[in-house]
Amino acid sequence: MSISQNAMARAIGVAPRAINEIVHAKRSITPQMSIRFGAFFGQSEDFWHGIQVECDFRSLHKEAAKIIQYVQTAESLMVCEDK
């Protein structure tokens, strides 16, 4: 498909910069943008939303140990309450 970022932006009613930033992974595909992309490409908005969620999880997976470092498990709380 040979469509410029500017042409796509005009077609879906957003600023060309928004498309450029999505292409270069500097901006996320918001739910609203998912709807626009779905209509433009003839796909469901869920498809585009799912791509963004997958990218977000892949990015966060690299930091998973750091994110959960201080998280207590539900099981550990129940054990404490039983005492």
N, C-alpha and C positions, 0 to 999 in steps of 0.2 A: 504494500500500500504506500503510495507516494503522496502523502498529504503533509503540508508544512505545519509547523506548530502554530503559526499565525492563522492559517486557514482553519485549523481545528478550533482554535480559541474563538474565532469569529462565529463559527458554526454552532458552538455550544453556549455562546454568550458569556465568556469569561475573558480576563486579561491574558494576553499572550505570555506574560511573565509566569502566570499560574501554571500553564502547560509546561513551560521550560523548566520550572522548578520541580515539577513532578517527574519529568523525564530524567533530570539529573539528581533525583532522590534528595532534594532539598525541601520538599513539601510532601505531605501525605495526601492520599486520595480520600477526601472527606466523604461522608455519606451523601451529601448533596452532589459532589463531583461524581460519585459512583452512579448516581441517577443520570447525570448528563452523559457520562461515558457510555453507559448502557444504551441510552437512546441513540447516541451517535454511531456506535459500532453495531447496533442491533443485537445486543446481548442483555442479560439481566443485570440489574444494579447489584444483585447479590454476588455476581461473578467478580466485579471490580472491588466491592467491599471485601470479599474474601481474599483477594490478592493483597490488599493493604494489611489485613489482619495477619496473613501469613508472613509478610515482610516484617511486621512489627514483632511477631513472636520469634522469628529467626534472629532478629537484631537483639532482642532481650535475652535469648537463650545464652548468648555469650556472657551475659552478666548474671545469670541465674544464681550462682553461688553467692555473689555479693548481695543480691536482692533478698535472698532467704536467710542470710546469715543470722539475723536476730529474731526470726519468726519462730514462735512457739507452736508446737502441734496441738491440735484439739485434744489428743490423747493425754498429753502431758498436763493439760489443764484439768482434765477429769480426774486424774490420779491425785493432783494436789487438792481438789475439792473433796475427795473421798476421805482424806486424812483428818 
